[in-house]
Amino acid sequence: MSSPQASPAENTPAVLLLVDDEPNVLKALRRLLHGENYVLHLATGGPEGLAVLRQHPIDLIISDMRMPEMSGAEFLAQAFEQWPETIRILLTGYADLQSTIDAVNKGRIFSYCSKPWNDNELKLLIRSALEQKRLREQRDRFAEIINQQNEQLKTFNEQLENLVKQRTAQLSEAKDQLDHANRDLKKQYVESIKAFSRIIEMRPGIKAGHSKYIAENAQAVAKKLNLREEDIKPSYAGLLIQIGKMTLPDKILAQPIYAMDVQHKRIFLKHAQEAAPLLRGLKQLDAAVVLIHHQYEHYNGSGSPDGLMGDDIPLGSRILSVVRDYIGYLEGTMTGKTLPIAEAQKQLSEHKSKHYDPDVVDAFLAYLKETRTEDNTRPVIEISWTQLRPGMEVEEISYDGQVYLKNCILTERMIDSILTLRANKGASPLIRIHLGANDNPAPPNRR
């Protein structure tokens, strides 16, 4: 029976296995990786490498292609069969092109590196491979939590159905009771998603209050476009639109989209595809997952991930992208600076038929005009106490319906007072702020 292969925590060394029949090559690799946060195991061939894998949990394998007894392709193929979670990198010469292709197909290698290698490129390849492994395992752990919650919800539904059947046989009022139970269940489900959305936004780097704003305004636009509720439900997708950002590194979350280089933007955009694995098993959210998946498609076909164009893009995704970018322009996550309301709306208009569906933009701008009381009034969003920053413009902060602060600019002292009151009351306050009123100030100390 094979020993389990588990990736260590981020602050513990990654475990690498280096396999090559030439001692000088192994020495060169060991010198190259000296000083890195790695634990190294060495093997002079495939059989010895397999023995090491049976004795130690290995995160990443670097294997030569040409070796006696067992080639690198054969060794990595066996490693994949027994330890599929281990990352595999192949060292190969130019003459081994066909063998490299066989290794890719049979050994499912992460990548290969030509000999002689470039030291910096090989180091970067190893770090990238380990980071991919860490993110994949983080995603799997999160998906497991979701599956467990889904099983609990499934069990609750089954118990509820059994109770309804029993009451139906006993009481003439069973139909009214069933309707009532279904309404309660739907309300609980919606409240659970809202709570889940707030938990997502407690992750540093993910903007608080955005998801609720996107959900509410996307639903309003859908109604303005005369869509029936059963035809499209962008509210769930809006509440969960940022779920994939939990897999992104902090340095990417901290960058405005317009300031990202090509590589970072590619990584950032992939968060939309993470919703599917993270929400796997929650059938009620299948439609929302599709809308989240296509949120970065552009109306002219230049978007991602599938390059869909026009009406081929799900309408819910077209709605979400307009509201998402509008709040991004106001907050500064698009360009790096907060924009006035008029300028943010101008950005939407200028990108009609390019990034956005013109009908959706027109409907959203019309809705904003109908609901805005003053031209200079910025949207009000709800945030968690963990997101409080000096300089925020408070609409209202209340505990149990009693107003604590109203229409003021937050200071460090106010925040300390809010946190003290929260600790004394044992409950979190309801915090409503004006969007984009502060320009990313430094976070205060948290208790």
Order of alpha helices (4+ residues) and beta strands (2+ residues): beta-alpha-beta-alpha-beta-alpha-beta-alpha-beta-alpha-alpha-alpha-alpha-alpha-alpha-alpha-alpha-alpha-alpha-alpha-beta-beta-beta-alpha-beta
